[in-house]
Amino acid sequence: MIIAIDGTTASGKGTISKRLSAHYGLPHMDTGRLYRATGVAALRAGVDLTDPDAVAHVARHLDLASFYEADLRTADAGKAASVVAAIPDVRQALFELQRAFATQPIG
């Protein structure tokens, strides 16, 4: 089962999605977190956020376990996420990550 929730910033998407995944015993993925993590990882690596090839490389090699939630909730992380989300190859890389997550066996 895949449950997707869309909405505006700070509308409670994360809260309800975490509760639903816990209720149904499903894994949870915050796709907005992927873009924030990509932006933060690129900044940490000194990658120019306007270099689409370099940022796409970061997205393809993203290690989500290397981030603290607080690092991804800063204003700088939000700004970086907005920039990297506009790059088609980043969107494709993160789509592939989401697809792999969605097709993982449960249990």
MARKOL-854149 format. One record per residue: residue number from 1; residue in three letters; chain; x, y, z of N, C-alpha, C in turn. Coordinates in steps of 0.05 Angstrom, whole numbers, plus 32768, in hexadecimal, padded with zeros to 4 digits. Last residue first. Layout:
BEGIN
<mardren NUM,'ALA','A',<X,Y,Z>,<X,Y,Z>,<X,Y,Z>>
...
This chain:
BEGIN
<mardren 107,'GLY','A',<809F,7F84,8076>,<809E,7F6F,8089>,<80B8,7F62,808B>>
<mardren 106,'ILE','A',<809B,7F91,8031>,<8093,7F99,804C>,<8093,7F81,805E>>
<mardren 105,'PRO','A',<80CB,7F9E,7FFE>,<80BA,7F8B,800C>,<80B4,7F95,8029>>
<mardren 104,'GLN','A',<80C9,7FDA,7FD8>,<80D7,7FC9,7FEB>,<80C3,7FB6,7FF8>>
<mardren 103,'THR','A',<80B2,7FFF,7FB7>,<80B1,7FE3,7FAF>,<80BF,7FD0,7FC1>>
<mardren 102,'ALA','A',<80BC,8031,7FCE>,<80A0,8027,7FCB>,<809E,800A,7FC4>>
<mardren 101,'PHE','A',<80F4,8035,7FC8>,<80E8,8034,7FE2>,<80CC,8028,7FE1>>
<mardren 100,'ALA','A',<80F7,8038,7F91>,<8105,8022,7F9F>,<80F9,801F,7FBB>>
<mardren 99,'ARG','A',<80DC,8069,7F89>,<80D1,8050,7F7D>,<80DE,8038,7F8B>>
<mardren 98,'GLN','A',<80FE,808D,7FA3>,<80E3,8089,7FAD>,<80D7,806F,7FA3>>
<mardren 97,'LEU','A',<812B,8089,7F81>,<812D,8082,7F9D>,<8112,807C,7FAA>>
<mardren 96,'GLU','A',<8113,809D,7F53>,<811D,8082,7F53>,<8121,8078,7F70>>
<mardren 95,'PHE','A',<810A,80D1,7F64>,<80F3,80C1,7F5C>,<80FB,80A3,7F5D>>
<mardren 94,'LEU','A',<813E,80E3,7F6A>,<812E,80E0,7F82>,<8115,80D0,7F7C>>
<mardren 93,'ALA','A',<814D,80E4,7F33>,<815C,80D4,7F47>,<814C,80CF,7F60>>
<mardren 92,'GLN','A',<8127,8109,7F1F>,<8127,80EE,7F16>,<8136,80DB,7F29>>
<mardren 91,'ARG','A',<8135,8138,7F3B>,<811A,812D,7F3E>,<8119,8110,7F35>>
<mardren 90,'VAL','A',<8168,813E,7F25>,<8165,8139,7F42>,<814A,812D,7F48>>
<mardren 89,'ASP','A',<815C,8148,7EF0>,<816B,8130,7EF7>,<816A,8129,7F15>>
<mardren 88,'PRO','A',<813F,817B,7EF4>,<8132,8162,7EEB>,<8141,8148,7EF3>>
<mardren 87,'ILE','A',<813F,81A6,7F29>,<8151,8199,7F17>,<8146,817E,7F0E>>
<mardren 86,'ALA','A',<8120,81BB,7F51>,<811B,81C5,7F36>,<812D,81B7,7F21>>
<mardren 85,'ALA','A',<8135,81A9,7F80>,<811C,819D,7F76>,<8115,81A5,7F5A>>
<mardren 84,'VAL','A',<815F,81CB,7F8C>,<8165,81B1,7F80>,<814C,81A3,7F75>>
<mardren 83,'VAL','A',<8143,81F9,7FA0>,<8155,81FB,7F89>,<8158,81E0,7F7C>>
<mardren 82,'SER','A',<8126,81E5,7FCB>,<8118,81F3,7FB6>,<8129,81F4,7F9C>>
<mardren 81,'ALA','A',<8150,81D3,7FEB>,<813D,81C0,7FE0>,<812E,81CC,7FC9>>
<mardren 80,'ALA','A',<8168,8203,7FFB>,<8177,81F0,7FEA>,<8164,81DC,7FDD>>
<mardren 79,'LYS','A',<813F,8217,801C>,<8147,8226,8004>,<8156,8213,7FF0>>
<mardren 78,'GLY','A',<813F,81EF,8044>,<8127,81F5,8034>,<812D,8203,801A>>
<mardren 77,'ALA','A',<8172,81F5,8059>,<816A,81DC,804C>,<8152,81DF,803B>>
<mardren 76,'ASP','A',<816E,8229,806D>,<8181,8224,8057>,<817A,8209,8049>>
<mardren 75,'ALA','A',<8149,8222,8096>,<8141,8233,807F>,<8154,822D,8067>>
<mardren 74,'THR','A',<8147,81DC,80AC>,<8150,81F8,80AD>,<8147,8207,8094>>
<mardren 73,'ARG','A',<813C,81A7,80AD>,<8126,81BA,80B2>,<812F,81D7,80B5>>
<mardren 72,'LEU','A',<8167,8187,80AA>,<8156,8189,8092>,<813F,819C,8096>>
<mardren 71,'ASP','A',<817F,8186,80DB>,<818E,8191,80C5>,<817D,8196,80AC>>
<mardren 70,'ALA','A',<8158,816B,80F9>,<815B,8188,80FD>,<816B,8195,80E7>>
<mardren 69,'GLU','A',<8161,8136,80EA>,<8148,8144,80E1>,<814B,8162,80E4>>
<mardren 68,'TYR','A',<81A1,8128,80D1>,<8190,812C,80E9>,<8178,813C,80DF>>
<mardren 67,'PHE','A',<81B9,80FB,80A1>,<81AE,8115,80A8>,<819E,8113,80C2>>
<mardren 66,'SER','A',<81C8,80CA,808D>,<81DE,80DC,8096>,<81D4,80F8,809E>>
<mardren 65,'ALA','A',<81A0,80AC,8079>,<81A8,80A7,8094>,<81BC,80BA,809F>>
<mardren 64,'LEU','A',<819E,80B7,8043>,<818B,80C5,8055>,<8192,80C1,8072>>
<mardren 63,'ASP','A',<81CA,80C3,8016>,<81C9,80B1,802D>,<81B7,80BF,8042>>
<mardren 62,'LEU','A',<81CA,80C7,7FCF>,<81C0,80D2,7FE8>,<81BF,80BC,7FFE>>
<mardren 61,'HIS','A',<81DB,80C3,7F9C>,<81EB,80B6,7FB0>,<81E3,80BF,7FCC>>
<mardren 60,'ARG','A',<81BA,80E1,7F7C>,<81BC,80C4,7F76>,<81CB,80B5,7F8C>>
<mardren 59,'ALA','A',<81C3,8114,7F90>,<81A9,8108,7F94>,<81AA,80E9,7F90>>
<mardren 58,'VAL','A',<81F7,811E,7F7E>,<81F2,811D,7F9B>,<81D7,810E,7FA0>>
<mardren 57,'HIS','A',<81EC,811F,7F47>,<81FE,810B,7F52>,<81FA,8107,7F70>>
<mardren 56,'ALA','A',<81CC,814C,7F45>,<81C0,8132,7F3E>,<81D2,811B,7F49>>
<mardren 55,'VAL','A',<81F4,8172,7F50>,<81DE,816E,7F63>,<81D0,8154,7F5E>>
<mardren 54,'ALA','A',<8213,816D,7F21>,<821F,8169,7F3C>,<8209,8163,7F51>>
<mardren 53,'ASP','A',<81EF,817B,7EF9>,<81FC,8161,7EF9>,<8207,815A,7F15>>
<mardren 52,'PRO','A',<81DE,81B0,7F06>,<81CB,819A,7F06>,<81D8,817F,7F07>>
<mardren 51,'ASP','A',<81F2,81E0,7F2D>,<8200,81CD,7F1B>,<81EF,81B4,7F1A>>
<mardren 50,'THR','A',<81DD,81FF,7F54>,<81D4,8205,7F38>,<81E2,81F3,7F24>>
<mardren 49,'LEU','A',<81F7,81F2,7F82>,<81DB,81E9,7F7F>,<81D0,81EF,7F63>>
<mardren 48,'ASP','A',<8236,81DA,7F84>,<8227,81F1,7F7A>,<820A,81E7,7F74>>
<mardren 47,'VAL','A',<824C,81B7,7FBC>,<8242,81B6,7FA1>,<8232,81CF,7F9B>>
<mardren 46,'GLY','A',<8261,81AD,7FEE>,<826B,81C4,7FDF>,<8262,81C5,7FC2>>
<mardren 45,'ALA','A',<824A,8187,800C>,<8260,817E,7FFA>,<826B,8195,7FEA>>
<mardren 44,'ARG','A',<8222,81A3,8025>,<8238,8198,8035>,<8250,8190,8024>>
<mardren 43,'LEU','A',<8201,81AD,7FF9>,<820E,81C3,8007>,<8226,81B9,8017>>
<mardren 42,'ALA','A',<81F0,8179,7FEE>,<81FF,8188,7FDA>,<820E,819F,7FE7>>
<mardren 41,'ALA','A',<81D5,816D,801D>,<81EC,815D,8015>,<81FD,816B,8001>>
<mardren 40,'VAL','A',<81AB,8192,801A>,<81BF,8194,8030>,<81D8,8184,8029>>
<mardren 39,'GLY','A',<8191,8180,7FEB>,<819B,819B,7FED>,<81B1,819E,8003>>
<mardren 38,'THR','A',<8183,814C,7FFB>,<8194,8150,7FE4>,<81A0,816C,7FE5>>
<mardren 37,'ALA','A',<8162,8157,8027>,<817B,8149,802B>,<818E,814C,8013>>
<mardren 36,'ARG','A',<8138,8171,800C>,<8147,8180,8021>,<8162,8172,8025>>
<mardren 35,'TYR','A',<8126,8147,7FED>,<8131,815F,7FE0>,<8141,8170,7FF4>>
<mardren 34,'LEU','A',<8117,8123,8015>,<812A,811B,8001>,<8137,8134,7FF4>>
<mardren 33,'ARG','A',<80EF,813C,8030>,<8108,8138,803E>,<811E,8131,802A>>
<mardren 32,'GLY','A',<80C5,8136,800E>,<80D0,8150,8011>,<80EB,814F,801F>>
<mardren 31,'THR','A',<80B7,8101,8018>,<80C5,8108,7FFF>,<80D1,8124,8000>>
<mardren 30,'ASP','A',<80BD,80D8,804B>,<80B6,80F4,8047>,<80C5,80FE,802E>>
<mardren 29,'MET','A',<80A5,8098,8053>,<80B9,80A9,8045>,<80AD,80C5,8042>>
<mardren 28,'HIS','A',<809C,805E,807A>,<8095,807A,8076>,<80AC,8088,8067>>
<mardren 27,'PRO','A',<807F,801C,8078>,<8096,802E,8079>,<808E,804A,8071>>
<mardren 26,'LEU','A',<8045,800A,809F>,<8052,800F,8086>,<806B,8020,8089>>
<mardren 25,'GLY','A',<801D,8000,80C5>,<8036,7FF1,80C5>,<8046,7FF3,80AB>>
<mardren 24,'TYR','A',<7FF1,801F,80C9>,<7FF0,8009,80B6>,<8009,7FF8,80B5>>
<mardren 23,'HIS','A',<8003,8044,80F0>,<7FEA,8036,80F3>,<7FE8,801D,80E2>>
<mardren 22,'ALA','A',<8032,8059,80D9>,<8033,8049,80F2>,<801A,8038,80F6>>
<mardren 21,'SER','A',<801C,8073,80AD>,<802F,805D,80A9>,<8032,804C,80C2>>
<mardren 20,'LEU','A',<7FFB,8098,80C7>,<7FEF,8084,80B5>,<8002,806D,80B1>>
<mardren 19,'ARG','A',<8021,80B7,80E2>,<800D,80A9,80F1>,<8000,8093,80E0>>
<mardren 18,'LYS','A',<803E,80CC,80B7>,<804C,80BB,80CB>,<8038,80AB,80DB>>
<mardren 17,'SER','A',<8016,80EA,809E>,<8022,80D3,8090>,<8031,80C1,80A3>>
<mardren 16,'ILE','A',<8009,8111,80C4>,<7FF5,80FD,80BD>,<8001,80E5,80AF>>
<mardren 15,'THR','A',<803B,812C,80C6>,<802F,8121,80DE>,<801B,810B,80D7>>
<mardren 14,'GLY','A',<8043,813D,8091>,<8056,812B,809E>,<804A,811D,80B7>>
<mardren 13,'LYS','A',<8017,815F,8089>,<801C,8148,8078>,<802E,8133,8086>>
<mardren 12,'GLY','A',<800C,818F,80A1>,<8008,8177,80B1>,<800D,815D,80A1>>
<mardren 11,'SER','A',<8018,81BD,8087>,<7FFC,81B6,8088>,<7FF6,819C,8097>>
<mardren 10,'ALA','A',<804A,81D2,807A>,<8041,81D3,8096>,<8023,81CD,8099>>
<mardren 9,'THR','A',<803C,81DF,8037>,<804F,81DF,804C>,<8041,81E2,8067>>
<mardren 8,'THR','A',<8003,81BB,801B>,<8014,81D2,801E>,<8028,81CE,8035>>
<mardren 7,'GLY','A',<8002,8178,8000>,<7FF7,818F,800D>,<800B,81A5,8010>>
<mardren 6,'ASP','A',<7FF8,8132,7FFB>,<8002,814B,7FF0>,<7FF5,8162,7FFF>>
<mardren 5,'ILE','A',<8009,80F0,8006>,<7FFB,8107,8011>,<8008,8121,8006>>
<mardren 4,'ALA','A',<8000,80AD,7FF6>,<800D,80C6,7FF0>,<7FFC,80DD,7FF9>>
<mardren 3,'ILE','A',<800B,806C,8007>,<7FFA,8083,800D>,<800A,809C,8007>>
<mardren 2,'ILE','A',<800B,802C,7FEF>,<8019,8045,7FEE>,<8005,805B,7FF4>>
<mardren 1,'MET','A',<8011,7FE9,8000>,<8000,8000,8000>,<8012,8019,8000>>
